[in-house]
Amino acid sequence: MSDAVTQIENGGGNTPKGAPVRRRSMKTSRSVILADKAADWLIRIGGIGVIIAVIGIMVFLAQVVVPLFTGGTLEQHITFTKDTRDARALTDLIDDYRTITVTIEADGQVKVYHIATGTALRSPDFEFDGAVPTAFNRSISGGDVAFGFADGTLRLGQLKISVSIVDASALPADVQTLGETADKTDGNAVFTPIPGGQFRRLAVETVLRDPQQIAPQGTAIMAIDYRLGGTVERPTSSVITVDATGIARLSRTETRTNMMTGKERTTVRSTELAALPQGTVVLDVLMTSKADQVYVAAVDGTVYRYDTRNFNAPQLAETIDLSPDQATLSVLRFLIGEQSLVAGRSDGTVDIYFRLPRDGAVTTDGFELVRAKRLEPHRAGVVAIDVSQRGKMFATADADGAVWLRHGTSEQVLLRMASASGSAHYEAIALAPRENAVIAMGTDGVVEAWNVSVPHPETTLKTIFGKVWYEGYPEPGYTWQSSSGTDAFEPKLSLIPLIFGTIKATVYSMLFAVPIALSAAIFTSEFVHPRVRSVVKPTMEMMASLPSVVLGFIAALILAPLVETWIAAVMLAFFIIPTGILFAAYAWQLLPNVVQLKYGGAPRFTLMIAVLLVFAILTYLAGPKLEAVFFAGDFKAWANGTAGSGVPFTALLLMPLAFGAIWLITERIAGTSLATAMRTDHRFRAAAIDMGRWVVSLIASGVLALLIASLLSLAHFDIRGGVIDTYVQRNTMIVGFAMGFAVIPIIYTIAEDALNAVPEHLRAASLGCGATAWQTAINVILPTAMSGVFAAIMVGMGRAVGETMIVVMAAGNTPILDWNVFEGLRALSANIAVELPEAVKDGTLYRMLFLAALTLFVITFAVNTLAELVRQRFRKRAASL
Amino acid sequence: MSAFMNPEQAVADRSAPTAQPRQRASDIRARGEPFTWALGGALGVGCLMIIGFLLMVFWNGVGTFVPKPIAVVTTTGGEITAGEATRTELYRPTPEVVAALSEAARQTIADRDGFAERTLYRIGNFDFYSEDFRWVSAFDVIDVKYPKDIVLVERTEWGPFIGHIESIAVDGEVIALDSVHDPRFAEAHAQARARWSQIQDIERHQIGAVNYRINQQRLTLRRIELKDGRDSQAYSETKRAADAETAELQSEYERLTEQAQALRQRNAGMTVTLEELGGREKTIGIDEIVRTYPANDLSSSEKISIYLSRWWEFLSDEPREANTEGGVMPAIFGTFAMTLLMVIAVAPFGVVTALYLREYATQGRLVAFVRISVNNLAGVPSIVYGVFGLGFFAYVLGGSIDQLFYPERLPNPTFGTGGLLWSALTLALLTVPVVIVATEEALSAVPRSMREGSLACGASKWQTIKYIVLPRALPGIMTGIILAMARGAGEVAPLMLVGVVKLAPELPVDGLFPYIHLERSFMHLGFHIYDVGFQSRNSEAGKPMVFVTTLLLIGLIFVMNISAIVVRNRLKKKFVGSQF
């Protein structure tokens, strides 16, 4: 303080020199004003800054999440006209960098265009010596092609877009710049500049194998499919063809390399499938990579599904009509993974079919094609479909010239693109390998290319929070399975199992923590000497500062195996220890009043703890015996439902209810006389009556509960199969215990503070009117402090919701929807901790985990705000009392 | 209607008190004794939970480093198991096992309701047995001996060895050892270990420093290249200088490598041959032995010295054997560095915000809302802060810093990934509500009269805050900061996302410019517990380590909490006299 004074004195520069009376300047020193201003600004900026930061967290999380729900954007629409036009386009491809497009025309010519400028490039053609293919197909990635001919021959081939990196110095001399772009060409290949002064060279290469005679001479091949499979050491290729007589032939080529000699030996085997009905017009034929399923689709919508797992005896497994009404089937394609089929029809509908095992299926292999999804229909008939090589995205084109980008999992239409002319008829469409461009070949020689950006096609609000029918699943459901090794994997991103896991962990841990914490708080605040309180409260609070990683470790590695061994004793402890405590309480009442008063403080509390310990040890000792009684001697088998009956344990669970009922009934019948009897002068007699009544009621309730349980079991009710089911070592009960350590001290402290904050005069008044401490606590203190106690529970719940390390370590992390206490769970928080370190920045999983974090943020923020509001109300009320 | 008793009856009641015993207004049930006991029981459960927990951690943590005797157990199969008994428990043998037992053993099990006793032995010798631990059931045991000549050898690889030391070889000369206490072994061991630490020093620190400087040269050059291009004058000049410097460093590097190689060569001549109880032998370098002692032939003072040296190793050494052995020094250092940085970040912001809310902002609806928000932030799950820290600090902020200041290192991230700084900032964000709430409470406890008095004396607002308010609020603020430290030190979940690693090759502080490397990832005691307990090959082998680490972490946090209380009390006393 002296500083300030000095400053003020020194600051006054206008004191006359040598004046006998020192006059104080009334002017504030400049430095003081400056310091004050600076502090003022700094503190304001700092304070507001922190507050903005707080809001910023939520905004930032939301900003990361938003792109999940914004379908796709069209970046660029390019149109050009082919310079020459000879034959119909069979198919169309785009390279990885959406630089060039490759068209195979019906006469085998290969046309390559630079997309951005429409410049035609030279390329090697498929030479058929004048023959015109009658059938054509290619693999999803486009590399492997197969042609069928009118004479019954088949030619396999490859169409490769080769990518290589060349130095600027290695560019051919005659390169020319392509239009306005940075790309260069020498007429054959395209060179795109990349960072580091190098160029990426893109060129098309073709390979065509010799013809193979598949169908009888002169029988045209109408449809074809060609797959490469097997392993690197033992590659297999399979070809399915359908000829003009309706006969489908499957041939399989297997190449084995002899380990010793290094020689390759190729075997070819062929088999004929059951003939199609006369007059079938074959639309297309599809085959899986393993060549174990063949689908022959007819134009009228009938699909013949062959089971070719047994190569020598293929079977027609199923015949299904995909187009029962007037419309015809126009396209049938596999989505990547070959688990689902997408069918486009002439009336514009687009359906997705799954092959699923079904009970009571009329097919020979027990599988059925099931229409899983009907997507938004086109206004005109579907003419072409191309599927993605890396996900469940596909593009559909209709007769009006509209091209829609869709996704099989989310069922949404990501982008709707129209042709530049407003209507066009397409021969072929292609989806770029990186799902970032679509190209469509018009019959009039106009090529339309759309550069698109669809970063998160698989997520919509519905896929995240609703039921989704995933491939291979019998029905729609909520599933979380975020990643796997292959592109064909369908990410299952439903937050519901995780939210459920969080709720389950919270509910069970609150069931354990709330009774203990609240009872302990009431006891500490109302029944304990302040000196005891000053020891007990910090002890409990110490629990709050235990790091949760420690709790998780102890729970998972020490507690879980221990509980697993002694599970029966642990379960029964929930019943035996409270009963023991009550028994001790009734016994205590029998003591002379003087003793009760003298030792009513700390000694009584010590005794309580001793009783707890004694009954805990008793439970431990009697555990195996009781396990034999309640759980048929083996808890795990019992919980599975494979051993014993549920009756004894059901009875045990029902006992509290039965006890309550019997208590009420005796109160009704003999309440008055009991009360009169107990108001005698003989305390001991009263206590004995009280205890006797308790014991009798307990036994009676046991009998009653057993009776009800037996009746229930007659009605085929079994306690097992819901909340109690198969035992897993790291389970929700363990999580509940461990979370108790984290949550109990929080609830305890806040509730105890609330109870303690009830004004002393209320307590004094109640006691003064003759109420006992118990009556005061329950009828006066607790109702007054109720909102504070409620806030305590809410704050505790907030902690349980967000707790991470305990659930990561002790919960087993299985994302299932199951209330079983003995099964694990996967909570939102644990999921973030486990998966975020591996998630690619800005990928779908990354954003999904941010959404999980945002969900947690919102849940806890809501819970805590509610608690805070209630608490503030309570404070006001308490202050006004 | 009973309230309106007719007077005669009332008189009659009152007039006949002697006829029957006096009745109380309420019966014994009004005292609610059973309910009270239920409440007390709950408190008892809570207290038992915490006390039991602490005792268990303390017992296991303190006992871990005590050298335990090695039992040699012969079982019915004739198999010999030698190891430290770690724990004994009851279990249920499967029916097939029970069926194969003798009548008497079956009877014992039946008497215990199907439970049998078994002991877990730490048998070591992972290189021979491919397991660290073995359960031995009590009914299988024929004989347990504690031979005096058996030794436990702690090695740098393959975990402990249990058996005998056959012989040692010093520079090719084989010396058979007849006793465990042979001084020649101790001498050779000391020599080899000294060289070993020299090699470590050369390879880890000196060569590390050279590599670091070579890399610095490369980065400097790259920076110039990015700035001025390859053809510029500056580039060619720098390149010349850098090349010269690099060549020099390269020769330095080679010199050091040779030096290390020479030491290694000398150590290669010093080997020890170990023999396990089954008779299989293994020869390893003496320098691979950390410590060896005859477990069953130790005096108390030797036991104490081994115990203390293990503690010292734990506190001062780096971890080895996938973190399940050795020390946790980098983790202790990381925890401290991170907590310190966090306090530097959180204290000013927390205090300034509280000052703003309490002293500057107009108290109204908005401030009340902000206050609720701040309170709530304390309840937002820590993992959410971790997610924010990763997304915002590491990727957005760090990414921009990399673009601006470290373009020469791209695409390798410098600040654009998890690290010490981002961890500290994330935890600062997490703990800022704690400091705000504590400071606000402390500020509101300063009587208004003092502020008014100061202002009335002519002090400015800032002067009042600086000289009157803050000193009196200091105890509360300190408490808040220390509690924030305790919370921060125990938090693991967010750190898993923003920079903690299981094994950090370099400490965030070292002797190389710029000395403090805030971008480096670091080790943390809490994460060490998670990692060793859950990610290691054998969680049983890591358990002792986890317990000691837990003890250390809990100890650290309790010390912080207690110091918060002490600081509060002391400062309170200091200012208690100046209260108006």
Interface residues (C-beta under 8 A of the other chain):
Chain A: M1 D3 A4 I8 T28 V32 I33 A35 D36 A38 A39 D40 L42 I43 R44 G46 G47 I48 G49 V50 I51 A53 V54 I55 I57 F60 L61 V64 P515 I516 A517 L518 S519 A520 I522 F523 T524 F527 V528 V536 T539 M540 M542 M543 S545 L546 P547 S548 V549 V550 G552 F553 I554 A556 L557 I558 T565 I577 P578 I581 L582 A584 A585 Y586 W588 Q589 R604 F605 M608 I609 V611 L612 L613 P624 K625 E627 A628 G633 A675 T676 M678 R679 T680 D681 R683 A686 A687 D690 W694 G740 F741 I744 P745 Y748 G770 A771 T772 A773 W774 Q775 I778 V795 G798 R799 V801 G802 E803 T804 M805 V808 M809 S829 I832 A833 L836 P837 K841 L849 F850 A853 L856 F857 T860 F861 V863 N864 T865 E868 L869 Q872
Chain B: P21 R22 Q23 R24 A25 S26 D27 I28 R29 A30 R31 G32 E33 P34 F35 T36 W37 A38 L39 G40 G41 A42 L43 G44 V45 G46 C47 L48 M49 I50 I51 F53 L54 M56 V57 E89 L90 Y91 R92 R112 D113 G114 F115 P348 F349 G350 V352 T353 L355 Y356 L357 E359 Y360 A361 V370 I372 S373 V374 N375 N376 L377 G379 V380 P381 S382 I383 V384 Y385 G386 V387 F388 L390 G391 F392 Y395 L429 V432 I436 G458 A459 S460 K461 W462 Q463 I465 K466 Y467 I468 A486 R487 A489 G490 E491 V492 A493 M496 L497 G526 F527 I529 Y530 G533 F534 S539 K543 V546 T550 L553 I554 I557 F558 N561
